[in-house]
Amino acid sequence: MFKKQSEHQLEVLKRNARAGKISRRSFMEGALALGATIPAAAGFWATDVKAATPKTGGQFRVGLDNGSTTDTLDPATYNSRFQIFMAHTRTNFLTEIGSDNLVTGELAESFEASKDAKTWTLKLRKGVEFHNGKTFDANDAAASLNYHRGEDAKSAAKALLESVVDIKVDDAQTLVIQLSSGNADIPYALTDYHLIMLPADKEGKINPQEKTGTGGYVLENFEPGVKANFKRFANYWKEGRAHFDEVVYSAINDTTARHNALLGAELDAIIEVDYQTVDMLQQNTDLRIDEVPSGTHVGLPMHVDVAPFDNPDVRLALKYAIDREATIATVLNGHGSVGNDHPIASVMPFYDASIEQRKHDPDKAKFHLKKAGLESLSLSLSAANTVIGGAVDMALLYSEMAKKAGINIDVVREPDDGYWSNVWLKKPFCMSGWGQRPTADIIFTLGYAAGADWNESHFADEKFNKLLIEARAELDSKKRGEMYSEMQRILHSDGGTVIPFFRNWLYARSAKVAHSGALSSNWPLDGARGAERWWFA
């Protein structure tokens, strides 16, 4: 126990050193007191702390997952992490999530709401240049947002902009968003990875396949499902950002292949580390492992309008049939926290810790099956490792657990390529993955509001939807929290998704790749912004 505490304290000491909070002398004294050797402590300071001064140059090679031949540049179609990383590399948003996981302005220098949160005024930055030389202005911002609105819009972000009545251009640097009802989370919603800023044409529309953006890197080549190549944009408006000369994203969906490429120095960073082999990687002095708790989760959505999932007791039986602690231990090797069948994690605002934690209980599962008029149940569950490394094994583990409750689950291994286009949202019972969203409203709106494009369980509850609208407009934090608590309880008892755990981001980089300060938790590799925020030491 003492050894583990010392190791934890040493890691805290190292984080403070990287962040520049302590001197070399204080670090050395503290490290030696915690059992570190002089060579090890001095070596850390030389390689990790001195590396905190950004340098420009080099080719940053990253291994990503979720790459698919169906990927496009059209932001309305983004549904994979490969596309998400491309968005954060070649383009900007009006707002962004900082390393403190709070919203801040990006292309919007400031944002201000009316007292009823129905009118938002955004002041845009001056002098921001697109890669093609055009100057970014409010017309570009309006066109980029409007692309995701309207009856014909096919974007998953449409649900986030449903309450937008009008988007006005007051002047070249001022954008006014008018809503039908108040929304205190508009600045957070504008960070959604679909809502990239693209140049508008003379008719006030964008070309969704446009390559140019305002980001730190220019897209030179894109082979869907294979690779994307970028070069540094010389006129990038953010000072002290985008340090690499080139960035190369390779689609490597197989976890082992990514590991081997990193170990063989063919890559400089990888998006996911296999939870089962991370201990081995941590022993490699040429690598660095970053671990960040998050609201990212794996879910098992059921179409609640399709039998037998239309029966709430069947859904409860399936929730009681999974052993959450055992799943975390087996699938995540302990690198996660227990889920409770709603998408709000303990690291997120408005999490309700008072909701009773659901545990593995085969007898309760049998009880609910019996209430549904069933003695046993047979189902098919679609899974693919693109959801998470070991997803198929997780599904098989769940199948074994469910047998104790009289539930027979046939695991169907689906192809990784095209899973998000051909299986997710289409099969009535499958595995899915959700990255952390910055607010409860955004995850509820995208994944649980009736009629939302990404409502993967087809959940539709009148009270839930009423609370969603009311909470969105409520500026009193206490009242808002009470509403979100009730919504979590509704999903916990009646929702159509089993959420067994929230997983920590666990990714790896070469020791030559440096960063400083806290890491954003909304996406891996520092909020999908490693290319912008990191450098070669």
N, C-alpha and C positions, 0 to 999 in steps of 0.2 A: 504493500500500500504506500509506504514512504517513497519507494522508488518511483511509483506512478505520479505521486504528488510533485516530486522533484522534477520529473520530466515535464510535467505540465507547467510548473513555474519557470523552467528554463525556456519553454516555448513562448511564454508570455514575455519573458525578458528579451528574447530574440525579436519578437514583434515590435516591442518598444524601441529596440535599437534600430530596426529597419525604418521605423517611423520618425527617427531622429529625436526621440523623447529623452534619451539618456546619452551620456558621454561614453567614450571608449573605456575610460578608467572605471566608471560605474558598472559598465557591462562586464568587464573582465573580473572585477571583484565579485559581482553577483553570480556570474557563471561558475567561478571557481568554488564559491561557497555551496553551490548546488551540485558539485561533483564533476564538473567539466574539467578536462585537462587544459593546460596552457596552450599547446599546439592547436587543439580543437577550437577553443574560444578565439584565439588570435586568427585562425584560419577563417572562421565564420565572419569575423569583423572585416577581414580583408576581402573576402569574396562576396559577401551578401550586403554588408552595410555600405562599403565604399561604392558598391554597384548602384546605390540609390541615386546617383547623379546621372540623369538621362544622357544618352549619347545617340547620335544619329548614324544610321547606316545598316547595311546587311539585309539579307533575305529571310523573312520570318515564315517558316514552313509549319503549317498547322494541320493536324489530322482531325477531321470532323466526322460526325455520324449523320444519319438521316438523309444523306445525299440520295437523290432519286432521279431517274431519267425523266420523270414528269415535272421536275422543277422548272420554273420560269422566272423571268425578271418582273413579271406583273405582281405588284405588291398585294393585290386582292387575293392572289392564290397562295401566299406564303403560309405554309403549315409545317415546315421542317426547320430544324436548327441550322442546317446548312444555309437555307435562305435567310434565316434570322441573322446569322453572322455576316452574310453578304450585305444585308440592309444596314447594319451598324458600321460597316467598313467603307462603303462607297457613298452613303447618304447620311443626312442628319434628320432630326425630328424637331418639332417645335419645342419640346421639353425632353428632359432625360432624367434617369435615376442615377444619383450620385453614389459614391462609395459608401455614404452613410445611409443608403437606401431611401433617401428622401428625394422628392422631385425638385428639380431646379430648371432654369431656363436653358435651352440650347439655342436654336435659331430665334426663339422668342426671348428677348432680353428681360422682359418682365411680363407678368400676367396679373390681372386684377378682376375681382368679381363684384357684381352689384350686391346689395344687401340680401336679396332673395336668391342669389346664385344663379339667376336666369340669364344674365348678360355677362360675358367675359370679354375683356379688352386686352389684347396682346400687343405689346410693342416689339417689333422685330429688329434684329440687329442690322446695322448699316454696313455696307461694303463687303457682304458675303458673296463669294463668287462660285458659280457652277463650274464644273470641269470644262464646259464648252465656252466659258468666258462671259456668259450672261450673269447679270447681277440679280441675286435673289431679292424678291419683294413680296408684298402682301397678295398680289395676284397669283403668284406661284403657290403660296400657302393655301389660298382659297380653292384653287383648282385641285391641288393635291388632296385636300380633305373632301371636296365635293365628289371626287371620283368614287368614294366609298359610300356615298349617300344615294338616295332615290330608289324608286321602285325597281329599276333595272340593275342596280348594283349587286354584284355577286360576291362582295367582300365579306369576310368573317368579321371585319371591324364595323360593319354596318350597324350591328346591335349597339355598339358603343356610341354611335352618333345618331341613334334613333330619335332622341329628343331635340336634335338640332333643327330649328325652324329656318334659320337664315345665317349666312356667313357674309358679312359685309366688309368691303375694302374701304376704310375711311381715307387712307392715304397710302403712299408706297410702303410705309413702315408700320401701319396700324391695321390690325385685323380684329373685327368684332364678331363674336359668336353668340347668336341669340338662341335660347332654348325655350321649349314649351313648358318645361318644369325645371326647378332648380337642380343643379348638380355640383356638389362641392368638390367632386373628384375630376373635373375636366382636365386640370393640368396633368394628373396621373394618366388619364385615358389617352392623352395625346402622345404618351410615350409608347403606345402599342406599336409593335414592330411592323404592322401593315401601313402605318400612317407616315411613311417617308415623304420627304419634300422633293418634288420633281419640278422641272421648268414647265410653265404654262405656255401654250401657243397663243396666237392672236385671238382665237375664239374662246379663250379662257378654259381650255382643257389640257390635260396631260396625255402624253403617250405612255401607256403603262409598261411598254417594253423598252423605255428610254434607259440608256446605259449611264448617262451623265447624272451626277449628283453634286452635293456640296461637301461630301465627306473627305476624310483625310487621305483617301486612296482612290485612284482612277481605275475602273474596271477595264482591263485589256483583253481578257479572254474568259469565256464561260462555257464549259462543257457540262451540261446537266448530268448529275450523277457521277461526275468524274473529278472535275477540277475548276477552280476559278483563280485567275492571276490578276494582281493589282500592282500598281506602282504609286509611289508617294506623290501627292498633289502639292506642287511647289507653292501654290497660293492658298494653302489651307488657312482658314481664318482663326483657328484655335492655336494660340501660342503654347509652345511646350508640349505639343501632342503630335501623334503620327511620326514616330522616330525612324521606322524602318524604311529602307529604300524600296523594298518590294515585299509583298505578302502573297503567299500561295496557300490556298485552301484545297486540301485533297479530301475527297469523299471516301472514307475508309470505314464502312459500316461494321466490320468485324473487329471486336475489341482486341483480340489477340494480335491481329495484324497491325493495329495502331500501336500496341505495346512494343511489338518487335521493331517497328519503324522508328520509334522513339529511342529504344535501346541501341539501335544500329546507327543513330545519329542522322537518320534520313528525315526526321522531323524535329522541330524545336519545341513543340507543345502538342498535347492531345486533349480533346474535349472531355473525355471520360476515362477514368482509371477503373479497371476491374476491381471490384470490392474484394474479391478473393485473393488477389495477388498484390494489393497495395502495400502490404507489410514487406514483401520482397523488394518492391521498387524503392521503398523508403531507405533501404540499406545501401542503395546505389548513390555514391557521393557525387556523381555527375548529374543527378536529377534532383528536382524539388517538387514536393507534393503540396498542393493547396487544397485545404478542406474548408468549406463554408456552409454552415447550416442554412436551410432554405425551406420555402413552402412548396418546393417542387415535389410532385407526387405521382405515383402510379395508381391508376384507378381501373376498376372493372365495371364499366357501364352496362346496364341492361336496358333495352328498349321497353319502357313501362307501358307502352300501348300495344305490346305484343305478348301473347300468352307464352309461358306461364308468368312472365315478369309483370303482367298487369295486376297481379295479386300482391298486395303489400306484404302479406305473410310469407310469400315465396322470397321476396326481396330480403326480409328480415332473416329468414333461414339461411340465405347465402351469406349474410353479414356475420351471423354467429358461427358459421362453418369454418371461418379462417382464423388461424392462430397468428395474431399480429406480431407478437414478440418473437416467435419462432421464425416467422418470415423475415423479420429484420435481421435476426442473427444469421440466417442461412443465405439470404439473397444479398444483404447489404454488409454482411460481416460486422454488424453493429453500428454502421455509419448512417444512422437515421433516427427518427423518432416515431412513436406510435401514432397512427391516424385513427379517426373516429367517424368515418363515413360522411364527412363534410370537408370542403377544400380550404378551410382556414387553419393555418398552422400556428403553433405557439409563438413563432417569431414574427407573426403578422399582427397589425393593429386589429383590435376588436375580437381577438380570440377569446372564446368563453371556456375557461378551464373548469367551470362548475358542471358541465355536461358529463354525466356518468360515462366512464370509459367502457366501451363495449369490448368484451373479452371472448375468447374461444369457448363456446359452450354447445357441444353437440346435442345435448338434451334439449336446450332451448330451441335449437335449429329444428329438431324433430317435432317439438311442440308447435312451432309455427307452420311446419309442413302439414301437420295434422289439422290445424285450423284452416289451412287452405284446401283441405279435403284430400290430402295426398299422404301415402305411406312411404313413398320414395319418389325420386326425381332424377331424370336423365337429361343432360344438357350438353351442348357443344360450346367450347370456349376458344375463340381465335386468339393467337398470340404470335409475336415475332420479336426477335431480339433487338430490333430497331427501337422498340419502346424503352428498353433498358437492357444492359448487358445481363444475360441470365433470365430474361423474361419468360422464355419457354420453360426453363427449369422451375421458375416461380409458379407458373400455371400448373405444372405437373405436381408440385408440392401442394398447392391448393386442392388439386384433385384428390390427392391422398388424404388430406385433412377432411375434406367434405364427405368422404366415404363413411366416416364415423357417424354422420348424421343421416345416412341413407341417400346421399346425393351423389350421383355418378356423373362426373364431368369428363367428357371426351375432349382432350386438348388437340386443337387443329393448328399445326405449325404452318403459318402463312409466310410467303416470301417477304424479305425485308424491303426489297425494291417495290415501290408502289403501295406499301401497306397503308399509308395515310390517305391515299386516293381511292384504294380499292376495298379496304376492309373497314377501317375506322369510319364511323358514322353510317356504315352500311350493314355490317353484321350485327345481329341483335344482342350478342354477348361477346365482348372482346376486351383486350387490354388496351389501355391508353395511357399517355403520359402528358402531364401538364407542367409547364414551367411556372414558377412563382409569379403571380401578378401582384402589383404594388398595393392594391386595396381590395377589400372585400367586395365592394361594388363591381369592380372590373371582372373578377372571377365569377361572381354570381351572374352578371349580365351576359358574359360570353358563354358560360357553360350550363346555366340553370334557368335562365329566363325563358318563359314559354315562347316558342317560335324562333329562338336564336339559332343561327346557322350551325353553331357548334354545341348546341344542346344535345350532347351525345347520348343521353338516356331518354330523351323526349319527355323530360319531366315537365309537368304543368300543374301548378298549384296556385289557386286564386289568392289565397292569403299570402303566400310567398311573394308573388308578383306585386301585390299591393304594398307590402312592406318594402320591397326593393325600390319602388318609386318614391315612397315616403322617406326612406332612409337616405336616399341619394340627395334629397333636397334639404335634409335636416342639418343645420349648422351647429346645433348643440351636441357636443361630443357624447355626453352621457346618454341623451335620448337616442342618439344614433347607435350607440353601443348596445342599448337594450333591444333595438330592432334587429340588429345583426345577430344578436344572441338568439332571438326567437327563430330567425331564418336558419341558423346552424342547427337548432333543435328539430326543425321541420325536415331538413335533409337527413339528419341523423336517424330519425324514425321512419320517414316515408320516402326518402330519396332513392333514386335508382342506381346509385353508384357505390360500390364497395371501395373504400379508401383505406387500405391497411397501414400505410406508412407515408411519412414525408422523408425524403432522402437528402443527405448532405451532398452538395457539389463536391466532387473529388476529381481533380484534374492534375496533370503533370506537365512539367516544362524542363528544359535543359537548365542546368545551373548557370549557363551563360545568359539566360533570359532573366531580366530583373524587373521588379516593380516595387513600389513603396506604398505604405499606408494600407488602409482597409480595402478589402475586395467587395465589390457589389455582389449581392446574392440573387438578383433577379434572373441572371443567366450564368452559365459557366464561363470560365476564362474572363472573370471580371466584368460581368454583365454583358458578355459578347463583345467587349471593347478592348480586349487584350492587344489587338493590332494598333489601337489608338493610344492606349495608356502605357504600354510596356516598351522595353528597349533591350538591346544587347549590351551587357556590361563590358 
